[in-house]
Amino acid sequence: MALSRSILIERLLHDNNEKACDSRPSTSHAAAVWDDIEAFERDTLLEVEQKLHQLDNLIWGKCIVMERNTRTAKAYFRSNSVSVDGSRADFDGSKFGLRRYGNGRRDETGEKLLDGLGEGFNLRVDSSGDVLLRSPCTVWISRGMKSEMVERGREIRLFDLRTFKTSLLERNSDGDPRRSLLSESIVYIKFTPSPALSCPLWFCLVHLIAVELTTMLHPIGKSSFFLPRVVHFSLGGSSVSTEEEATSSVSSTRSNNAPLHSPYTPSTSPSSHSSTPPPPILKNGRSNNSNKVIDHEYASVMKSLSAARRESGASSPKTSSSILRYSSSSSNDPRSAKLSLPPPPPIRSLLPTSSPAPSSHSSFQSGSDRLLIEDRSRRHHPPSRHRDRSCDPLLERARMAEGGMDQPMISAKQRGGVKKRMERGQAAPAPVGLGMQMGRLSSSVVDLRSLDNFRRPASMKLILSLFLLSAVVADEILFAQTLWRHGDRIPTSTYPSDPYQEDFWGVPWGELTTRGQKQHFLQGQRLRRVYVDGYGLISGTYNRNETVVRSSDYPRCIQSALSNLAGFYAGSPTHPTDIDNWPTDWTPIPIHTVPQDEDRICECPISNKKVSCPVAQKHFEDRIHARNFVDWIALQWKLIADIMLHGGDTLESEFETIAHIYQAISVEREFFNLTLPDWITDEVYDGIESAVETGQDYVVGGGKQTNLIRRNFLDIPAGFDYPEDEVMVKLRGGFLLKEWIDNMQSVINGTNTLHYQAYSGHDYSIVSLLMVLEAKTQLLGLKMPEYASVVACELWRTDKGYSVKFTYSKDEYSEYVPITNLIAGCPSNSDFCALDKFIDGSKKYIPTGIENMILLLILLSSPFIVSAADQLIFVQTLYRHGDRTPTGTYPTDPYQEDFWGVPWGELTTMGMKQHFLQGQRLKRLYVDKEKFLSAKYSRYDTSIRSADTPRCLQSAVANMAGFYSGSPTHPTDVIDWPVDWTPLPIHTIKHNEDRELEAGVNCQRADELVVERVLKRNFLDFIASKWQIIADILLHSGGGYEADFDTLQHIWGAISIEKGVYNLTLPDWITDDFYNELGAAIEEALDYVDGGAGFGYEEETELLRLRAGFFLNEWINNINNAVAGNGLKYYSYSSHDSLVNDFMLLLHAKEALYGKGNSEYAATISCEVWRKSDGYYLKFMYSADAYTDFVPFTRLISGCPQNDDFCSVDAFMTRSQPYRPKSDSECNV
C-alpha cells in the first residue's frame, strides 16, 4: 500500500534513529546540545550523510528547530510548501507547530517569539528547486559568508540552485575542502541578530538537493564527507597490497613497547575501534609511545637525504602529484579510514643519475608505531554569546586551516632548524595538519582524500619528510610582523547617569581585565605554533636580536603585549630558576613605547585626541558636517534625545555622543552581562549599535562601496555616498604601513637582522591598517575587530622574488587565515603578493616628505597651530521656532482648535524640548568648545530678540534655558524654583512694525511683487495642472476657497502637521496620492513665490530684498560694530520658517543646503566674525534641527570663495549690496 506524505514524514520523525519531534518534552539532551556552532554544523552534515541514501527521492530538505544551543525538534520536508508556526499542530508534512515539541528549557523570550510567529513563516520550493522564505516577523538569515536581515512580509530566496551549481563548478576542492562546500547547503534562520547558539529560537535548514549536488560534483569515493576526527597512520617497511597484509607487516615489526593488541595496534575489524580507546594525544599531536621511534626515524631520514643532497649539489625534483592515498574500509565507521603511502623511492631517485646512492637505507626500515592526528575542528571553544561563527565570513577558510588543508608553509630556514634540533636531541616539530605543505610545492597541492593508487601504510612523519625534501627549497619565510588589538577591558569612560561608574569596576577606566590577559596569553601561544613550531622562523628562546615588540603607551596595550609574549615564550629558559615564587616559565620581555602624542604607529588622530593632527581633524569635521551624514544623524533624533535626556551625555557631535555611550554599554552588556538602566531597552541598544556601525568607518575616512548598508529599514549608501578620504585614511594608517614596508626592505638589504616585530594597539589601529590595505570592508564589514585579533604580514623569498603574505586571526580561538587576496592590487586567487606590486599599490597611502615635515612641526611646536591673530570676536544666530500646532485649518477638518487643547499656532512641549536641546548645542559650541562665551549669563555679553509671536518667544526662552543651564545666576533658596533656570530678557517690537523678523510684513511693494509672480503664465499653467487636487479641496473642504496657490498652502499647512508630525488619520478624500501631490506642489512653488528663480523665470531680487533684506541689514550692522570693537558678543534672533527660507534664498545657499522645501523646526543659522592676520572674516554655520550638528556652508554663498569656510567681510558686503534696503520707504507703492 502506498504511503501518504504525512505517514512517511511521521515515520521519519518517530524513527528510533531520529527521535525527532517527540510530542513529550525531552528529558535528556546529552546528544542534542552544542557549545560550538562548528560542531553543530559538522554533526548535522554527518547525520545527513548517513541517512541521505535512505531518504525518499521527494524529500528536499531537513529542518532542525533550536532553542539556543539545544535541539527541540527536527523534520524532513518533501511538501512543496511548508508552514512553521507557534501552534501545537501535529506535523502533517505541510504544517509544523512548534509548541507541540519542547526541550524543557524554553524561557519567556522563547515563548514571546513563538507568539510573534502568528500564522508562521512559509517555506516553498519552486519547480527549479529554489527555496523561498516569507516570514511574519523580521528574521536574520545566514548562509556561508553571507548574512542579511529580512523584513517581515518580504519574500527572500534562500537557495538558488543554478547559482549554487555554478559556484561549485568554479571552485576547486583542493582549495575549498569539501566540508566548506557542503556548509553552503545550510542556512540559519534566526529571530534575533544574536549568534545562533545564543538565539532563543532559530532554525537550521539543510537543502538536500544542494548536498547531493555537491557530492556529485566533488566526489570523494566511498569515504566519509569529512576527514574523521582521529585518523590512523601506519608505519611499515615492506611492500604490502592489502589491509590484512599491512596489519601483518606492522605486527611483525612492532616493538615490545606496543604489543599487537595494544590500543596502538591497527585493527582489521571495524568493531575494534569502538571497543578500544584511542591513544593519548599530546600537545604536538603525537601519541605517547611513538615519540622516540618516530623522532629517531625522522632525524635519520633528514640526515641521510641532506647528506645526499650536499654531495650531489642537486636541487629537489618536483613532488609527484599522487603520493598519498586516502582510503577506507567497507566499514561505516569513519575511524577506519586510513592514509597510505606507496613504497618510498630509493634515495638515488632523488639524485642526478651521475650521483652515487647513499650506502644505507636503514632509515626506511625501522619503526612500527602509529601516529594519530586530531581534527581540531572538534576542539571545544568556550561558548560566546556575542560571536556567531556561523555568520563569520572567515569561518570556512578557518575550517580549512584547522583541518590542515591550507596550513602555513615550512621554509628552508625551518628545515635547517629542524635538523639542528634533531642533532641536539630535541623534539622535532609536530605536523600542523594533514594537508600541510612543506614549503610551497611547485606542483598543485595534494588532496589526501582524492588519491587512490596506493595502499601501503607509512609513517606520517616519513611522509612529511619526503614532502619536505622534494619541495622547491627556494620558498623561505624571512620575516614576520604583527599588529594586534589589546584584550578585554572595562569601559574607557561612561555617561553621567550610568550606575556603573569607575568605582564599581575597582580599577581605572580602560584597564585590561584578567580575561583580557588570558586572551593574549592564548593568542601568544597560537603565534608560537605558527612561527616557532610551524615555520621555525623564530627560536623558542627569547633573543632581542630576533624579536622586538612595540606597544601603544596605554596600560591595557602594554599589559596585552606582556601577556602575549608570556604565551609566545612560555618555556623559554631565559629566566631565573633559583628564586622562590618566580612566575612559572615566565621571561620578562621588553616592551617599547613612545609618548601617545608622538606615536604615529600604534595611535591614530581623531581616535586618540592626544595625537595632534589638525589636517586630519579638519577632514573629520568636514565629514561629520557633510550633508548626507547630517541628514542621517537627523534621523537618529529620538536616539540622541534619549541619550541626552536620560544619560546626560553630550559631546562635541551627536555621533561622538552615540559612540561614547556605546563603548560603555556594549562592554557592560555583552562582556559582563550587567543589567542596563530601564531606558536602555533592547530597541534603544540596537539603535545605538546600528548607528555606531553605520557611521564609524565613514567618520575616519571610509568611502562608498557598491553595496547598501541595511539599517533600521533604510537603504543607506556605505560612506553616505561620499568617496574615500584618502588624506584622512593616509594620516591614520599610512605611517604604520610605511614602517612595515621599511622593515621588510631593511630585512632584504641586510640592515635588519630581526625575524619578528610585533605591535600592540587598539581596534582603531587595526581598522586604520586594513583601510590603507583596502581590505577592511571585505574582512570585517561594518564591525570592529574583536579583542586580541591579529593582522600578520609575512615576507617570503620565492623563486620569483620577494612576496608578502597577510593573515588574520579574529580572536584567541581562531586560526590564522590568509587575507592577501582581499588587498587592493594583489592577486585575488593567491595567498601571496609580489612585494613590488604590494608597494606600488600602497604608494597613495604612504605619507610623503611634506606630510612628515608638517607632523614634525606639530610635534616640535605648541599643540595650537592657529595664529594668535585668528580669533572669534562675535556670533549671531537666527532660528526658526519649535514644533507647533497648525495656525488654522479648513472648515470640515475633524481636528479643529479644541482638539489641540491650545490656541492655533501654539508651541508644543515637543517644540520646547527642541529648542532646549538646540540651546545646549549652541552652548557646547560657543561655551565649551570655542571658550568664546561664559557659562554665566551676562547682559553685557548676550542679547536675545524674538518676533512678537508667542511660539517664537517661547522658543527663545527654551533656547536660552538650554544655553545657560547651570548658570549660577538664579536664586537657590526658593522652594520649587525651576532647577538651573535663569530668567533672561527677550526683546521684541510690535508685529506689524518688525520688518527684520517678520518677512514682508506691512510692505505693500512686496505684496505687489508676489501678485505679479503668481500671475505669470508659466506659474498659472502649473497651478492649472493641479486641477484635480484643487477640485477635491473645493468639493470637500467646505471653505469656499479660490483656485490659487494660497489655497494649496493653507490646506497643506494643516494636513502636513496632522499627518506628517502627529500621524493623525485624515479624511477619506485626502488619499495618499492627494497628500503626496499637494506636498510636491508646495515644495516646487514655495521658493518661486518668495522671490527665487523658477518656472523659467529669474530670481526677483527686489522681492528678496524687501522680505529678507531688512534682517540682512541688522546682521551687517552687528558685524560692523563687532569689527569696530563695539557691541555685545552674542545676538540671538527667534523667528519663523519664512525668514529662514528667504534669508537662505538671498544668500543663494538654500537649495544646496536643504532643498526647495521648508526649513525644519528649530533650524538655526549662525554667523561668526573672526579676526585674522589679514583682516576680518565671516563663517556661516547651519544646524538643520535640534538633533543635528552645525555644518559650515560659507562656500555655498554667492560671492564667497567656494573652497573655503571663511569669507572676508569686504567680499560679503560687496555680494550683499543688491539685497540691502536703503530705507523703509522702499515698501511703499
Secondary structure, DSSP 8 states (H G I E B T S, - for coil): ----HHHHHHHHHT-TTT--S-SS--S--TTSB-S-HHHHHHHHHHHHHHHHTTS-TT--EEEEEEETTEEEEEEEE-SSEEEEESS-----SSEEEGGG---S---HHHHHHHHHTTT-EEEEE-TTS-EEEE-SS-EEEEETTEEEEE-TT-EEEEE-HHHHHHHHHHS-TTTS-HHHHHHTTEEEEESSSS-GGG-SSEEEEEEHHHHHHHHHHS--TTS-SS--SEEEE---SS---SHHHHHHHHHHT--TTS-TTSTTS--SSTHHHHHS----B-TTS-BGGGHHHHHHHHHHHHHHHHHHHHHHT-------TT--EEE--SSS-GGG-EEE------GGGGS-TTS---S--GGGT-----EEEE-GGG------TT--GGG-TTHHHHHHHHTTTT-----HHHHHHHHHHHHTT--------TT--SS--SS----TTS--S------HHHHHHHHHHHS-TT-EEEEEEEEEE---B--S---TT-S--HHHHTS-TT-B-HHHHHHHHHHHHHHHIIIIIIS--S-SS--TTTEEEEE-SSHHHHHHHHHHHHHHTTT-S-S-SSSTT--TT------B---GGG-SSS--TTTSTTS--HHHHHHHHHHHTSHHHHHHHHHTHHHHHHIIIII----SSHHHHHHHHHHHHHIIIIIT-----TTS-HHHHHHHHHHHHHHTTGGGT----SSEEEETTEEEEGGGG----HHHHHHHHHHHHHHHHHHHHHHHTTS---SEEEEEE-HHHHHHHHHHTT-HHHHHTT----TT-EEEEEEEEETTEEEEEEEEE-STTS--EE-GGGSTTS-TT-S-EEHHHHHHHHGGGS--HHHHHHHHHHHHS-S--S-TT-EEEEEEEEEE---B--S---TT-S--HHHHTS-TT-B-HHHHHHHHHHHHHHHIIIIIIS--S-SS--TTTEEEEE-SSHHHHHHHHHHHHHHTTT-S-S-SSSTT--TT-----EE---GGG-TTTSTTTT-HHHHHHHHHHHTSHHHHHHHHTTHHHHHHHHHHS-S---SSHHHHHHHHHHHIIIIIIT-----TTS-HHHHHHHHHHHHHHHHHHHT--BTTB---HHHHHHHHHHHHHHHHHHHHHHHTT-S-SEEEEEE-HHHHHHHHHHHT-HHHHH-SS---TT-EEEEEEEEETTEEEEEEEEE-STTS--EE-GGGSTTS-TT-S-EEHHHHHHHHGGG--S-GGGG--
